[in-house]
Amino acid sequence: MTTRTRMNVYFDPALLKQIEALSLRRKVSKSAIVEAAVASFLSGDTSEKLEAAMSRRLDKLGRQIDGLDEDLAVLGEAVSLFVQFWLLVTPPVPDGAQASAKAKGAERFKGFMQTLGRRLATGDRFLKELSRDVESVPAEPSTDQFEANSDPA
């Protein structure tokens, strides 16, 4: 067992709160945190370690951004196809039915928002369900395919 020498130091209250929070989070003593910080400060290779740590963090962030970019592209295409299909198959509403159509639309939207809220609360995600390693994805449907498959009358 190594011998320790006691040393009294003064800290800014905000810094002490950060040390205490880190101590609780990592489940180590405040002395161990301060000792590691001082050792890191005094060692000569801190800049190399810091650069390596920053490089790892930046690489991780880059991978996360790439995933988000892909997710955004999928969502954009899905919304685009939905809107295109919806516009092709939705007949115009007669003037006399405008009020009831608005009321029904508001009711459906409220149901949609409730369903979306439940789904987000459970952690279920459309993009998690979507298989990313499907090799043969059919060609993008054209408006001709929508027109052939839809009969609004």
Secondary structure, DSSP 8 states (H G I E B T S, - for coil): ------------HHHHHHHHHHHHHHT--HHHHHHHHHHHHHSTTHHHHHHHHHHHHHHHHHHHHHHHHHHHHHHHHHHHHHHHHHHHH-----GGGHHHHHHHHHHHHHHHHHHHHHHHHHT--HHHHS-TT-S-------HHHHHHH----
